[in-house]
Amino acid sequence: MENLLVARLKKKMKQSTLDRLVGASQGNISEWDKGSKSPSLQKLALLADAQEVSVEYLLGRDTADIVTRNIPL
């Protein structure tokens, strides 16, 4: 996963914090950071939400690292 580590470091988030937010072990977060394993689609969506980025950004398909949310006026 191209940008998981970048997104986590930009948020100054520890692996232990991210693992609690997405319900994964710290070992899994480490493997995903290194790219040696990939998360399930469900975990990928949770990872994106927890770091406020898009799934496309995490996959390296989008360069924008901030999700714009539709906020009603």
N, CA and C atoms as a LAMMPS dump frame, in Angstrom:
ITEM: TIMESTEP
0
ITEM: NUMBER OF ATOMS
219
ITEM: BOX BOUNDS ff ff ff
-5.0000000000000000e+02 5.0000000000000000e+02
-5.0000000000000000e+02 5.0000000000000000e+02
-5.0000000000000000e+02 5.0000000000000000e+02
ITEM: ATOMS id mol type element x y z
1 1 1 N 0.855 -1.162 0
2 1 2 C 0 0 0
3 1 3 C 0.9 1.223 0
4 2 1 N 0.745 2.014 -1.024
5 2 2 C 1.664 3.111 -1.309
6 2 3 C 1.753 4.173 -0.218
7 3 1 N 0.651 4.662 0.264
8 3 2 C 0.675 5.861 1.108
9 3 3 C 0.204 5.671 2.542
10 4 1 N 0.032 4.454 2.978
11 4 2 C -0.448 4.242 4.346
12 4 3 C 0.523 4.829 5.369
13 5 1 N 1.787 4.527 5.229
14 5 2 C 2.782 5.04 6.169
15 5 3 C 2.868 6.561 6.092
16 6 1 N 2.839 7.113 4.888
17 6 2 C 2.902 8.566 4.709
18 6 3 C 1.718 9.232 5.402
19 7 1 N 0.522 8.702 5.187
20 7 2 C -0.678 9.281 5.799
21 7 3 C -0.609 9.205 7.32
22 8 1 N -0.149 8.07 7.833
23 8 2 C -0.064 7.897 9.286
24 8 3 C 0.941 8.87 9.895
25 9 1 N 2.076 9.038 9.248
26 9 2 C 3.091 9.947 9.771
27 9 3 C 2.649 11.404 9.672
28 10 1 N 1.919 11.757 8.614
29 10 2 C 1.404 13.13 8.498
30 10 3 C 0.425 13.447 9.621
31 11 1 N -0.33 12.446 10.042
32 11 2 C -1.281 12.628 11.142
33 11 3 C -0.602 12.477 12.507
34 12 1 N 0.701 12.159 12.49
35 12 2 C 1.459 11.924 13.728
36 12 3 C 0.789 10.852 14.578
37 13 1 N 0.352 9.796 13.888
38 13 2 C -0.389 8.716 14.525
39 13 3 C 0.519 7.501 14.698
40 14 1 N 0.506 6.935 15.883
41 14 2 C 1.281 5.73 16.154
42 14 3 C 0.541 4.513 15.608
43 15 1 N 1.291 3.447 15.351
44 15 2 C 0.674 2.202 14.911
45 15 3 C -0.34 1.722 15.933
46 16 1 N -0.027 1.876 17.207
47 16 2 C -0.93 1.403 18.262
48 16 3 C -2.249 2.169 18.258
49 17 1 N -2.212 3.438 17.891
50 17 2 C -3.445 4.228 17.798
51 17 3 C -4.266 3.765 16.611
52 18 1 N -3.603 3.592 15.477
53 18 2 C -4.307 3.166 14.27
54 18 3 C -4.883 1.768 14.434
55 19 1 N -4.16 0.885 15.097
56 19 2 C -4.69 -0.481 15.259
57 19 3 C -5.97 -0.488 16.081
58 20 1 N -6.054 0.387 17.095
59 20 2 C -7.291 0.473 17.889
60 20 3 C -8.435 1.043 17.063
61 21 1 N -8.142 2.024 16.225
62 21 2 C -9.193 2.661 15.424
63 21 3 C -9.789 1.73 14.38
64 22 1 N -8.97 0.839 13.837
65 22 2 C -9.465 -0.028 12.759
66 22 3 C -9.671 -1.476 13.194
67 23 1 N -9.311 -1.794 14.431
68 23 2 C -9.522 -3.16 14.923
69 23 3 C -8.561 -4.159 14.309
70 24 1 N -7.304 -3.756 14.162
71 24 2 C -6.275 -4.646 13.621
72 24 3 C -5.131 -4.713 14.62
73 25 1 N -4.297 -5.713 14.486
74 25 2 C -3.144 -5.812 15.381
75 25 3 C -2.05 -4.855 14.916
76 26 1 N -1.175 -4.499 15.841
77 26 2 C -0.057 -3.629 15.496
78 26 3 C 0.854 -4.318 14.479
79 27 1 N 0.923 -5.637 14.554
80 27 2 C 1.701 -6.403 13.569
81 27 3 C 1.144 -6.238 12.17
82 28 1 N -0.185 -6.249 12.061
83 28 2 C -0.802 -6.037 10.746
84 28 3 C -0.508 -4.642 10.222
85 29 1 N -0.619 -3.635 11.092
86 29 2 C -0.334 -2.262 10.672
87 29 3 C 1.1 -2.177 10.155
88 30 1 N 2.027 -2.801 10.853
89 30 2 C 3.429 -2.792 10.451
90 30 3 C 3.615 -3.442 9.075
91 31 1 N 2.963 -4.576 8.864
92 31 2 C 3.063 -5.262 7.569
93 31 3 C 2.459 -4.417 6.452
94 32 1 N 1.352 -3.745 6.742
95 32 2 C 0.725 -2.882 5.738
96 32 3 C 1.61 -1.675 5.448
97 33 1 N 2.237 -1.103 6.493
98 33 2 C 3.163 0.021 6.31
99 33 3 C 4.3 -0.364 5.36
100 34 1 N 4.841 -1.56 5.556
101 34 2 C 5.977 -2.02 4.755
102 34 3 C 5.56 -2.499 3.367
103 35 1 N 4.266 -2.77 3.194
104 35 2 C 3.794 -3.273 1.912
105 35 3 C 3.966 -4.768 1.746
106 36 1 N 4.307 -5.468 2.828
107 36 2 C 4.487 -6.916 2.726
108 36 3 C 3.156 -7.659 2.713
109 37 1 N 2.104 -7.012 3.196
110 37 2 C 0.741 -7.559 3.141
111 37 3 C -0.216 -6.425 2.859
112 38 1 N -1.41 -6.781 2.407
113 38 2 C -2.444 -5.78 2.127
114 38 3 C -3.658 -6.028 3
115 39 1 N -4.325 -4.969 3.424
116 39 2 C -5.537 -5.134 4.24
117 39 3 C -6.718 -5.56 3.375
118 40 1 N -7.739 -6.08 4.035
119 40 2 C -8.985 -6.386 3.329
120 40 3 C -9.632 -5.075 2.885
121 41 1 N -10.603 -5.164 2.006
122 41 2 C -11.306 -3.958 1.554
123 41 3 C -11.979 -3.242 2.716
124 42 1 N -12.528 -4.005 3.645
125 42 2 C -13.176 -3.408 4.813
126 42 3 C -12.16 -2.64 5.66
127 43 1 N -11.002 -3.25 5.914
128 43 2 C -9.961 -2.576 6.704
129 43 3 C -9.405 -1.379 5.944
130 44 1 N -9.297 -1.488 4.627
131 44 2 C -8.804 -0.379 3.817
132 44 3 C -9.706 0.844 3.976
133 45 1 N -11.011 0.626 3.951
134 45 2 C -11.959 1.729 4.138
135 45 3 C -11.821 2.322 5.542
136 46 1 N -11.658 1.48 6.553
137 46 2 C -11.479 1.964 7.923
138 46 3 C -10.175 2.744 8.078
139 47 1 N -9.116 2.264 7.43
140 47 2 C -7.83 2.963 7.467
141 47 3 C -7.952 4.353 6.846
142 48 1 N -8.639 4.432 5.719
143 48 2 C -8.826 5.73 5.053
144 48 3 C -9.628 6.676 5.938
145 49 1 N -10.71 6.188 6.516
146 49 2 C -11.536 7.029 7.389
147 49 3 C -10.757 7.5 8.614
148 50 1 N -10.008 6.605 9.223
149 50 2 C -9.261 6.943 10.437
150 50 3 C -8.209 8.016 10.181
151 51 1 N -7.683 8.05 8.956
152 51 2 C -6.624 9.009 8.629
153 51 3 C -7.124 10.184 7.794
154 52 1 N -8.433 10.201 7.552
155 52 2 C -9.074 11.276 6.793
156 52 3 C -8.463 11.455 5.415
157 53 1 N -8.241 10.332 4.742
158 53 2 C -7.774 10.331 3.359
159 53 3 C -8.683 9.403 2.564
160 54 1 N -8.549 9.425 1.259
161 54 2 C -9.359 8.537 0.428
162 54 3 C -8.668 7.181 0.278
163 55 1 N -9.471 6.18 -0.04
164 55 2 C -8.925 4.861 -0.341
165 55 3 C -7.986 4.98 -1.537
166 56 1 N -8.372 5.791 -2.512
167 56 2 C -7.541 5.986 -3.701
168 56 3 C -6.163 6.542 -3.329
169 57 1 N -6.124 7.451 -2.365
170 57 2 C -4.838 7.992 -1.908
171 57 3 C -3.989 6.89 -1.28
172 58 1 N -4.591 6.076 -0.414
173 58 2 C -3.838 4.999 0.224
174 58 3 C -3.269 4.022 -0.802
175 59 1 N -4.014 3.811 -1.874
176 59 2 C -3.573 2.884 -2.919
177 59 3 C -2.584 3.509 -3.889
178 60 1 N -2.353 4.817 -3.765
179 60 2 C -1.421 5.487 -4.659
180 60 3 C -2.026 5.9 -5.985
181 61 1 N -3.361 5.884 -6.068
182 61 2 C -4.036 6.239 -7.309
183 61 3 C -4.459 7.7 -7.351
184 62 1 N -4.28 8.405 -6.248
185 62 2 C -4.661 9.812 -6.147
186 62 3 C -3.586 10.515 -5.327
187 63 1 N -3.228 11.717 -5.733
188 63 2 C -2.177 12.431 -5.01
189 63 3 C -2.719 13.34 -3.927
190 64 1 N -4.014 13.623 -3.94
191 64 2 C -4.606 14.483 -2.914
192 64 3 C -4.703 13.687 -1.618
193 65 1 N -4.099 14.223 -0.567
194 65 2 C -4.081 13.473 0.689
195 65 3 C -5.151 13.916 1.674
196 66 1 N -6.016 14.822 1.271
197 66 2 C -7.079 15.284 2.157
198 66 3 C -8.427 14.971 1.516
199 67 1 N -9.298 14.382 2.295
200 67 2 C -10.637 14.084 1.816
201 67 3 C -11.495 15.322 2.015
202 68 1 N -12.165 15.729 0.966
203 68 2 C -13.124 16.822 1.12
204 68 3 C -14.479 16.19 1.354
205 69 1 N -15.11 16.611 2.408
206 69 2 C -16.409 16.046 2.781
207 69 3 C -17.513 17.028 2.433
208 70 1 N -18.613 16.489 2
209 70 2 C -19.775 17.335 1.714
210 70 3 C -20.431 17.697 3.034
211 71 1 N -20.348 18.963 3.375
212 71 2 C -20.921 19.437 4.629
213 71 3 C -22.121 20.312 4.29
214 72 1 N -23.314 19.941 4.776
215 72 2 C -24.485 20.752 4.471
216 72 3 C -24.34 22.164 5.044
217 73 1 N -24.821 23.123 4.299
218 73 2 C -24.77 24.521 4.746
219 73 3 C -25.96 24.865 5.599
